[in-house]
């Protein structure tokens, strides 16, 4: 998957990682999942703990995604500002 404005994406990711490593504000991830078992099913979400959230989706802890598990992470973007995410 390619994004228009990939240069912007790289800057946003670097800013988020820098803020996180400096003990700054939380990082907000907007992520896209795709079902492995149900062709064409996708889910867009936001979280501050991406690895844990994907595990939760695959463990069936979300009523919106449990019927289409397992899921694979397609893409994500990191933000330091929740409103921008």
GISULLIN-V918355 format. One record per backbone hydrogen bond with DSSP energy under -0.5 kcal/mol. NH is the residue of the N-H (numbers start at 1). CO is the residue of the C=O. E is the energy in kcal/mol with one decimal. If there is no record, write none. Layout:
NH_CO_E, NH_CO_E
This chain:
6_3_-0.7, 8_5_-0.6, 9_5_-1.6, 10_6_-2.3, 11_7_-1.7, 12_8_-2.5, 13_9_-2.5, 14_10_-2.3, 15_11_-2.6, 16_12_-2.4, 17_13_-2.5, 18_14_-2.4, 19_15_-2.5, 20_16_-2.4, 21_17_-2.5, 22_18_-1.6, 23_20_-1.5, 24_19_-2.9, 28_79_-3.6, 29_27_-0.5, 29_47_-3.6, 30_77_-2.5, 31_29_-0.6, 31_45_-2.7, 32_75_-2.7, 33_43_-3.1, 34_72_-2.3, 35_41_-2.6, 36_70_-3.0, 37_68_-0.6, 37_70_-0.7, 39_37_-0.6, 41_38_-2.0, 42_40_-0.5, 43_33_-2.0, 45_31_-2.3, 47_29_-2.1, 53_49_-2.3, 54_50_-2.4, 55_51_-2.0, 56_52_-2.5, 57_53_-2.4, 58_54_-2.2, 59_55_-1.4, 60_57_-1.1, 61_56_-2.4, 63_61_-0.5, 65_62_-0.7, 66_62_-2.0, 68_65_-1.5, 69_66_-1.0, 72_34_-2.3, 74_32_-3.0, 75_32_-1.2, 77_30_-2.2, 79_28_-2.7, 82_80_-0.6, 85_81_-1.6
